[in-house]
Amino acid sequence: MTALGKLLRTTAFRLTLVYLALFALFAALLLFFFALNTRRLLTEQITTSVTTEVAGLHDQYERGGIGRVAAVVEIRSRRPGSSLYLVANPLGQGIAGNVASLDTGILTQTGWVETSYQRLDSPEGVEHRALVLVSELPDGFHLLVGRDIEERQRIYDIILTAGRWSIAAVVVLGLGGGFFVSRHILSRVDAITEKAKTISAGDLSGRLPVTGTGDEIDRLALNFNDMLDRIEALMRGFKEVSDNVAHDLKTPLTRLRNRCEAALRNARTDADYRVALHSTIEESEGLIRTFDALLMIARAESGEAGHGMVDLDAAEIARGVAELYEPVAEEKGLHLVVDAPGPALVHGRRELISQALANLVDNAIKYAAPAQPRAELALAGEAAAPPADEAAPSPTITVAARNDGDRVVLTVADNGPGIPSDARAHAVERFVRLEQSRSQPGSGLGLSLASAVAHLHHGELRLEDNEPGLKATILLPRAGPELLG
């Protein structure tokens, strides 16, 4: 397709043609209406003036008869720019006036009539058009008074000519503007199309061009770029998850296989087989927990798990989670403190919020324990850190729930090794761990699940420095009659 053909087939050019046709039609109707009204106004002026003169001449007739009328007509017909006058006898012969000739039969009819005429002072053969009023006087005499209408026709023609040229100019300028606008829009659409082709070919780093004008094409491009950012992040996350799944699940599956092979080779008694089966079941349960966490994260990120939300007390959830993990914390030499006094209402799913908070508490217990040979920093729930200072405060984990304006704040704070500030943004990704040895148990999904649950509930997960240690905070919209209206 040629460039011109491509331009003519654009929606912008077609819309330009439609609007141009409508505007030209409207302009033509407006000019025609103006011309008709101008002609009507001039005609009304002529008829008013002529009617007044005829009435005056009839008065003259009543005062002095035909002779007085003829004398008045002779005087008026000699004035420059005078009207047309003719006084005729019953035989149709003119006895006074400035009209040399008329169309045949004009004097035989009364009333308004349009006719050709020739004035006495006009060159021979030069005819004009006039609008005349023919009236009958007593004794069979006829009186004709009229005005030339060539000026009216000239004004009418001038308006029509100006209208035609105006419409022609509108069409030319409209077509030119249509070509310009269509070419401008087409160039932007072509640029977007070419960039879309490269993106479709697999280059997700490409973005649609934005001119910065803020028009509808820019808004569309910005929305598409936001969508591409999201797609690129999801694809990158999918690749990272695939790599991490292959790495993190290969190890337990290999251990599972090796234990089964070892049981087949070395087991001699029922007790040996029972030990092998127990270890196999334990490894399998770890794999199931990993897949359950992945499934829950996927459902939370897709919004599928957002059904069945109700108003619930986050402070009660915090107290329940703390009570559940208190024996585990004491066993590892940790002091677990709960600060959730009053109701903190949120709109959500109890099991999801409980699981997110439990993951944060479990993460804190794992890496704030004092007996670790080296403190390990947990990313996404499990990572490593440098050894703790000997003068560090006694290991304490605080679980808190409180209201903060229109939000509910759930906090799990510890005084363990914490997470470096430059690693916190990376901490919520799935299967990501700074602990290269991966000696701590877990799958690296704890913080990922907490972040997904927070976003599902229109909140967010923040990781901050507890000086020392890590403070993980889940911010959720507050519910309640005074806020929900």
Long-range contacts (C-beta under 8 A, 24 or more apart in sequence): 6-186, 7-179, 7-182, 7-183, 7-186, 10-182, 10-185, 10-186, 10-189, 12-178, 12-181, 12-182, 12-185, 12-186, 13-178, 13-179, 13-181, 13-182, 16-174, 16-175, 16-177, 16-178, 16-181, 16-182, 17-178, 19-174, 20-170, 20-171, 20-174, 20-175, 20-178, 23-170, 23-174, 24-167, 24-170, 24-171, 24-174, 27-163, 27-166, 27-167, 27-170, 28-163, 28-167, 31-159, 31-160, 31-162, 31-163, 31-166, 31-167, 32-160, 32-163, 34-159, 35-156, 35-159, 35-160, 35-163, 38-155, 38-156, 38-159, 39-152, 39-155, 39-156, 42-149, 42-151, 42-152, 42-155, 43-131, 43-149, 43-152, 46-131, 46-147, 46-149, 46-152, 47-112, 47-131, 47-133, 49-83, 49-147, 50-83, 50-131, 50-132, 50-133, 50-145, 50-146, 50-147, 51-133, 53-83, 53-145, 54-133, 54-135, 54-143, 54-145, 57-143, 57-145, 58-135, 58-137, 58-143, 61-137, 61-138, 66-95, 66-137, 66-139, 66-141, 69-96, 69-137, 69-141, 69-143, 70-95, 70-96, 71-96, 73-97, 83-145, 83-146, 83-147, 84-117, 84-119, 84-130, 84-132, 84-144, 84-145, 84-146, 84-147, 84-148, 85-144, 85-145, 86-142, 86-143, 86-144, 87-141, 87-142, 87-143, 87-144, 88-141, 88-142, 88-144, 89-140, 89-141, 90-139, 90-140, 90-141, 90-142, 92-142, 97-144, 99-144, 101-127, 102-144, 106-132, 106-134, 106-144, 107-134, 107-142, 107-144, 109-134, 110-134, 110-135, 110-136, 114-149, 115-146, 117-146, 129-153, 185-217, 188-217, 189-217, 192-217, 192-221, 199-228, 204-228, 204-231, 204-232, 204-235, 205-232, 237-429, 237-430, 240-429, 240-430, 240-431, 240-432, 241-430, 241-431, 244-430, 244-431, 244-432, 244-444, 245-294, 245-431, 247-431, 248-290, 248-431, 248-443, 248-444, 249-287, 249-290, 251-438, 252-283, 252-286, 252-287, 253-287, 255-283, 256-280, 256-283, 256-284, 256-287, 259-283, 286-441, 286-443, 289-443, 290-443, 290-445, 293-443, 293-445, 293-448, 293-449, 294-430, 294-445, 296-352, 296-355, 296-449, 296-452, 297-430, 297-445, 297-448, 297-449, 297-452, 300-352, 300-449, 300-452, 300-453, 300-455, 300-456, 301-452, 301-455, 301-456, 303-456, 305-349, 305-352, 305-456, 306-349, 306-456, 308-349, 309-347, 309-348, 309-349, 309-457, 310-347, 310-348, 310-349, 310-350, 311-345, 311-346, 311-347, 311-479, 311-480, 312-345, 312-346, 312-347, 312-348, 312-350, 312-353, 313-343, 313-344, 313-345, 314-340, 314-344, 314-345, 314-346, 314-353, 314-401, 314-408, 314-410, 314-476, 315-340, 315-341, 315-342, 315-343, 315-344, 315-401, 315-402, 316-340, 316-343, 317-350, 317-353, 317-354, 317-357, 317-401, 317-410, 318-357, 318-399, 318-400, 318-401, 318-410, 319-401, 320-354, 321-354, 321-357, 321-358, 321-361, 321-399, 322-361, 322-399, 324-358, 325-358, 325-361, 325-362, 325-365, 328-365, 329-365, 329-397, 332-365, 332-369, 332-370, 332-371, 333-369, 333-370, 333-371, 333-395, 334-365, 334-368, 334-369, 334-370, 334-395, 334-396, 334-397, 335-394, 335-395, 335-396, 335-397, 336-361, 336-396, 336-397, 336-398, 336-399, 337-396, 337-397, 337-398, 337-399, 338-398, 338-399, 338-400, 339-398, 339-399, 339-400, 339-401, 339-402, 340-399, 340-400, 340-401, 340-402, 342-402, 342-403, 344-401, 344-402, 344-403, 344-408, 344-478, 345-408, 345-478, 345-479, 345-480, 346-408, 346-457, 346-476, 346-477, 346-478, 346-479, 347-457, 347-477, 347-479, 347-484, 348-456, 348-457, 348-476, 352-453, 352-456, 352-457, 353-410, 353-453, 353-457, 353-474, 353-476, 355-449, 355-453, 356-449, 356-450, 356-453, 356-454, 356-474, 357-399, 357-410, 357-412, 357-450, 357-474, 359-446, 359-447, 359-449, 359-450, 360-412, 360-446, 360-447, 360-450, 360-472, 360-474, 361-397, 361-399, 361-412, 362-446, 363-412, 363-446, 363-447, 363-472, 364-397, 364-412, 364-413, 364-414, 364-416, 364-470, 364-472, 365-397, 366-440, 366-441, 366-442, 367-414, 367-416, 367-417, 367-440, 368-395, 368-397, 368-414, 368-415, 368-416, 368-417, 368-469, 369-395, 369-416, 370-395, 375-416, 375-417, 376-417, 376-434, 376-435, 376-439, 376-440, 377-417, 377-418, 377-419, 377-420, 377-423, 377-434, 377-435, 378-419, 378-427, 378-433, 378-434, 378-435, 378-440, 378-442, 378-446, 378-447, 379-419, 379-423, 379-426, 379-427, 379-429, 379-432, 379-433, 379-434, 379-435, 379-444, 379-447, 380-427, 380-428, 380-429, 380-430, 380-431, 380-432, 380-433, 380-444, 380-445, 380-446, 380-447, 380-448, 381-442, 381-443, 381-444, 381-445, 381-446, 381-447, 381-448, 381-449, 382-433, 382-435, 382-440, 382-441, 382-442, 382-443, 382-444, 382-446, 383-419, 383-423, 383-427, 383-433, 383-434, 383-435, 384-417, 384-433, 384-434, 384-435, 384-436, 384-437, 384-440, 385-416, 385-417, 385-418, 385-419, 386-417, 388-416, 388-417, 388-468, 389-468, 392-468, 393-468, 403-478, 405-478, 406-477, 406-478, 406-483, 407-459, 407-475, 407-476, 407-477, 407-478, 408-475, 408-476, 408-477, 408-478, 409-473, 409-474, 409-475, 410-473, 410-474, 410-475, 410-476, 411-471, 411-472, 411-473, 411-474, 412-471, 412-472, 413-466, 413-469, 413-470, 413-471, 413-472, 414-466, 414-469, 414-470, 415-466, 415-468, 415-469, 416-468, 416-469, 416-470, 417-468, 417-469, 417-470, 418-465, 418-466, 418-468, 418-469, 418-470, 419-463, 419-470, 421-465, 424-463, 424-464, 427-463, 428-461, 428-463, 447-472, 450-474
